[in-house]
Amino acid sequence: MIGTIIKIHQLKYSRNGNAVRRIEFKMEDKHWAKTDLCPDFRNYARWEGLLKVGTVLDKLVLRQSGEVDADSYPGIVSEKPVIGKKLKSELPCKGSVQQKLFKGRMRYFN
């Protein structure tokens, strides 16, 4: 199944003491789904380089309705740029030519 990452939560501690990161998806069938990833587990390595808001992933397996199996082997379909404040921080340096050109266009993104 295909899904787009819509939100990545901060690390939180679960009831059993493990640090987990919740990832929220909008699936291709327009439903919401989530998964909880623990950086201490081996399956986290499959996800680590893919965790960016706007990334479209395929090969997602659902455990039950609304829950993506963290043991899935996701692959990237496409990466969409994050629009808004995060985009400003990705500019090379303050006062650069790209930033001056980009500054006038920011009002369309915010």
N, C-alpha and C positions, 0 to 999 in steps of 0.2 A: 504494500500500500504506500501511497505517496502522501507526505505531510510537510508543512512549512513551519519552521520554528517561529513562534510568535512571542515567546517570553522565556527568559532564563533567570531563574531565581538565585539569590545568594545561597551560599552553603548554610545549611541548618543541621542541627543534630536530631536524629530520630530517637524514638523511644528506647532503642537498644544501644544508643550511644555512638552510632556511626554518623559521620558527616555525609549529608546527601544534598544533591542539587536537583531541584525539580525543573523539568523542561516541559513547556506547553507547546502544543502543536495545533494547527488548523489542518485537518485532513482533507483529502481530495473530495470526499463526500460532504464537505462543509461542516462536519462535526468537530468538536473539541476533543483533544486527548492529551494525556500527560505521561511522563515517565520520571522515575526517580533514579538518579545516577550517584553512585558512591565512588569517589576517587580512589578508595582503597581496594576496590574490586577490579579483577582483570578485564571485565567488559568495558570499563571506562576508557581504556586505550582506543577502542573502536570509535568512540564518540568525541574524544578530546579535540581533534582538529576540525571537527564539523560544527562545533557549538558557536553559532553566530546567528543573531536574530535576522530573519529573512532568508535563511538557507533552506532550500527545498531538498528534502531527502526522499529517497525511495528505498525499497526493501524493508520497510517497517512492518513488523509483525504485531498484531494486536493480541494481547493476552485475554482481554475481555473488552466490553464496550467502554471506550474512553480511556483505555490504558495500553500504551505501547510497551512491548516487552523490551527491557533494557538489554537483553541478550541478542537482540536483532543485529544484523550486520548492515548498517545503513550505508548508502552511497549518495553522493551529491548529484542532484539533477541540475541545479543552478544556484548561484549565490547572488542575492539581491543586495545592493548597497544599503546601508543603514542611512536613512534620511533624517536630517535635522542636526541636533547638537553634536552627535558623535561624528558626523561628517566633517565638522569644523576642525576637530582635534586630529583628523587624519591628514590635514594639510602639512606640507613639508616644514615650513617655518614661518614665523610671524613676519609680515611685510613682504613676502615673496610675490612674484608675479602671479602665480596661480591663485594666491589668496586675494589679491586685488581684483582679479577677474571674477573670482568666485563670490566675492562680497556682495556685489550687486544682485546676484541670483539667489542669495539665501532667503530673501523674503518670500520666494515661491515655495520653499521647502518647509518653513516654520508655520 
